[in-house]
């Protein structure tokens, strides 16, 4: 059985969102937008606080293939849902943020501020708009687009900070910090797999992250070292088993919604079919003696970022392993 852990880690280094300069720019864009809201919203408008959310807060981000870097921010207004309609509040946010180099869009679950440079999308900030609740400590999230049917415009009970805490803690099987680190790596691998194998009709990133929180189990080899291939195989199997029957990846906090609800039945079938292909490829890679051939199988699943070593590199390792230490008998 070929040892491919080294190549999984190289893959992770290539896809992990760790560009300090890009992160600095995103933080600056976020802070400018927060400043704009404070300046341009009316003086009698409810005050607000903000927090990072999404993959940025959960440390599961990957480098975007289209170079359109993003950050998710929660904006919590100090008022109750009775003060605004959900889309009405979003429109006020959009109008306050309108500016020449920005495209501000009201999306179903957020307000997106898209930055454009030389005619190309380069950064965007997604602002999820919340208000406080009188009944409990959760928030109400503004849902709906500007021209949606009235039935699609509503306040949705939400616990974004509870979700962040759950993901940061890892799955119930992640008992050590290194287990949670392996879980985050595998979330990133699965995001790249999704984008490579499911160009359309694919699960949103939060669905994959929640699938890890609920079903991921860390795996090690017989020497106690991380085994990302085995972890991915076990996790992909768990996801397929659950999704193929229930057609659901549940949000693990309020409102416990189905994170696959937007997918059609055909799209769900496609997800399940691709998961079977992933499981089979991982099993085949595990059975390979040659790391080159194993990595070729993995590259077909995860895309060209997955490294395939040169034959000469693996041959040197094989020769070294085959030479017995001096004084050792066969």
Protein Blocks (a to p, Z undefined) as FASTA:
>chain_A
ZZfklmmmmmmmmmpccbfklmmmmmmmmmmmmmmmmmmpcfklccdddddehjllnopa
ccdfklpacddddddddbdfklpcfklmmmmmmmmmgcfkbccdddfkbccddddeehia
fbdcddddddddfkbmcdcddeddfklcfklgccddddfklmmmmmmnopfklmbfklmm
mmmmmmmmmmmmmmmmmmghpacfklmmmmmmmmgccdddfkopacfklmmmmmmmmmmm
mmmmnopacdfbdehiafklmpcfklmmmmmmmmmmmmmmmmmmmmpmblklmmmmmmmm
nojklccddfklmmmmmmmmmpccehiaZZ
